[in-house]
Amino acid sequence: MSAVKYHVGKFPPQKLDLERLIPLIGPANAAVARYDGVLLAVPNASVLLSPLTTQEAVLSSKIEGTQATMGEVLEFEAGGKTVPEEKRADINEILNYRKAMRHAETRLKDLPLCQRVVKEVHAVLMDGVRGHGKAPGEYRRIPNWIGPEGCSVEQARFVPISAGDLADGMGAWDRYANGEAMDRLLQLAILHAEFEALHPFLDGNGRLGRMFVPLFMFQMGLIHRPTFYISAYFEANREEYYNRLLAVSRDDDWSGWCEFFLKAVQQQAEQNLEKTSAVLLLYNTMKLKMAELTRSQYAIHALDWIFEQPIFNSSDFMRASGIPKATAARILKVLKDESVLQVWVPGRGKKAGVYGYGELLNVAEGYDAF
């Protein structure tokens, strides 16, 4: 079977099966609006939803082949254990994903989601990790193709746009991203598929394309923070995800892809609402419990710190939390004794112990982590 190739002139699509798509547009937008309503109720969302943001980075990277879990990422950050070189490479890619998202959020305060932002975010995503030698922040100047590792272009599954046509292709993508549309989610579906088809960089295109989902939704005012987690659906339906993208270039089946994407957005909005509500409920419950257990004026301060870093070492907590050292040590002891925190790695000598807030991790990962 010959490779599917990108065909210039088919973007944006001239015709969509609106009879098929309109019944999906309303429910998807309504689900996003309901999720955003809960998101607005979360105080200091960047802190309280930090574990969900990490989980999104884990799942988006997993689609590309990484194997690290959220727990391993957070424990690595806490200095909890030594990991093999290959796993460390996975973790660093996930950490870069988070950094790239933070950079993008900052840039969108001043700029639209444009080619300049795309290149900057790619440079952060690829900094110092596998693929860092493949021109971070620069569009490719050579052909690339998608298929089994080590395959030739003749054996490839898909061949993106030629390097010579890439500047025009990304220019059209940029104009469409910042133009008017009958529906923003439909526009986003088309943008995501086109970005993956253009494959403008030598590496990191998949992660970058998924990163644009919350960024575009934020830019267009669909959500008040760029915290929308789409990768769980794509990971659970990975084969269909790739097949639907491929069918756009092979069969010009934009409607099939848009149908898949709108269903993904609706389902993930509903799941995001459940998780965010669960995090908010846990936080509000723990505010009262922390005050009762610790009898400290620093109870909420400690809780916020733990929510942002649900796996941490005791030295970091006592040094960086802003709580007096003796008080911080007492709070940790109380939370451990009351089984709020679990000991992940016992302290030995001068080596600090590592603690985990299992209940929050369970919510973020969607299953019992303990």
ABEGO torsion letter per residue (X at the ends): XBBBBBBBGAOBBABBBAAAAAAAAAAAAAAAAAAAAAAAABBGAAAAAAAAAAAAAAAAAAAAGBABBAAAAAAAAAGABBBBAAAAAAAAAAAAAAAAAAAAAAAAAABBBBAAAAAAAAAAAABGBBGAABGBGBBBABBBBBEBBGBBAAABABBBBBAAAAAAAAAAAAAAAABBBABAAAAAAAAAAAAAAAGABABGAAAAAAAAAAAAAAAAGABABBBBBAAAAAAAAAAAAAAAAAAAAAAGBAAAAAAAAAAAAAAAAAAAAAAAAAAAAAAAAAAAAAAAAAGBAAAAAAAAAAAABABBBAAAAAAAAGBBAAAAAAAAAAAAAAGABBBABBBBEABBBBBBBAAAAAAAAGBBAX
